[in-house]
């Protein structure tokens, strides 16, 4: 999987977690799309479940990720480990 494919999946997971269909781009800041701590947890659980991986404990904070692309890059990093 490449950045684009992972990004498409993560955007779908964000839509499901937030129960919305707003337009989301990879360069969107998480705060711009109004991701709060509850929806962030749902997004992380969705990513972990879909890709069968686990985020490191120190990465379970919304403050670690500024953009959707940051989530994509970290997910790709975990997949390639």
C-alpha positions in Angstrom: 0.0 0.0 0.0 1.2 3.5 -0.7 0.4 6.9 0.9 -2.6 7.5 -1.4 -4.3 4.2 -0.7 -3.7 4.5 3.0 -5.0 8.0 2.9 -8.2 7.0 1.3 -8.8 4.4 4.0 -8.0 6.8 6.8 -10.3 9.4 5.3 -13.1 6.8 5.3 -12.3 5.9 8.9 -12.5 9.6 9.9 -15.9 9.9 8.1 -17.2 6.9 10.1 -15.7 8.0 13.4 -17.1 11.5 13.0 -20.4 10.4 11.4 -20.0 13.0 8.7 -19.3 13.2 5.0 -17.4 16.5 5.0 -14.7 16.9 2.4 -11.3 15.9 3.8 -8.0 16.3 2.2 -4.7 14.7 3.3 -3.2 18.1 4.1 -6.2 19.1 6.3 -5.2 19.9 9.9 -7.1 17.7 12.4 -8.3 20.8 14.2 -9.7 22.1 10.9 -12.0 19.1 10.5 -12.9 19.4 14.2 -11.5 16.1 15.4 -11.8 16.0 19.2 -10.4 13.6 21.7 -13.3 11.2 21.5 -13.4 11.0 17.7 -9.5 10.7 17.7 -9.8 7.6 19.8 -12.4 6.2 17.4 -10.1 7.0 14.4 -7.1 5.3 16.0 -9.1 2.2 16.9 -10.4 2.1 13.3 -6.9 2.4 11.9 -5.5 -0.3 14.2 -8.4 -2.6 13.4 -8.3 -2.1 9.6 -4.6 -2.4 9.3 -4.1 -4.9 12.1 -1.5 -2.9 13.9 -1.0 -1.0 17.2 -0.1 2.6 17.7 2.7 3.1 20.2 1.5 4.4 23.6 3.3 7.7 23.2 1.5 8.3 19.8 -2.0 8.0 21.3 -2.3 11.7 21.7 -4.0 14.0 19.2 -1.2 16.5 19.8 1.3 14.2 18.1 -0.5 14.4 14.7 -1.2 17.8 13.1 -2.6 16.6 9.7 -4.4 13.7 8.2 -1.1 13.1 6.3 0.7 12.7 9.6 -1.7 9.8 10.4 -1.0 8.3 7.0 2.8 8.5 7.4 2.7 7.0 10.9 0.4 4.2 9.7 2.7 3.5 6.7 5.7 3.4 9.1 3.9 0.8 11.3 2.9 -1.3 8.3 6.5 -1.4 7.1 8.0 -2.3 10.4 
